[in-house]
Amino acid sequence: MIINIIIPVLALFGISLNLAFSNTMSQPDWALALLLASLLAHRHNWIWVLPFVLIHDLVLYWSLGPMLIIMALMPLAMIYLDQHLGAGLPQRVVLMLVVLAVLPLLGWSLQAWFLTLCLCVPVWHVLTRQYEQQAA
């Protein structure tokens, strides 16, 4: 599927943007927003999302864990919530906010957190529509 190729390429480009303009302006975590939106749109994307989250962590944080651990737990939480509450938007929104709540702890400003949130939501919407059209 072409989306599964475009999103990782854009995520790598987003990491480059974060590195290039880190000191000059407030910007979202481009890669995290794209990867998180992809995982929210279709939980089976964890197979290719998690390696890119690992790259994201290595490049931006020089470590193996801040976002990878939370993003690795997210598909499990989605399965649990889907089984007990049914697949629904409120659970996904809460999971998105939990993942994004880590950004301020990692040194991102509140403005960058909000920009990441504002990027994640429309990308999630577009990806969900794409997956719906392919399923139909």
Secondary structure, 3 states (H helix, E strand, C coil): CCHHHHHHHHHHHHHHHHHHCCCCCCCCCHHHHHHHHHHHHCHHHHHHHHHHHHHHHHHHHCCCCHHHHHHHHHHHHHHHHHHHHCCCHHHHHHHHHHHHCHHHHCCCCHHHHHHHHHHHHHHHHHHHHHHHHHHC
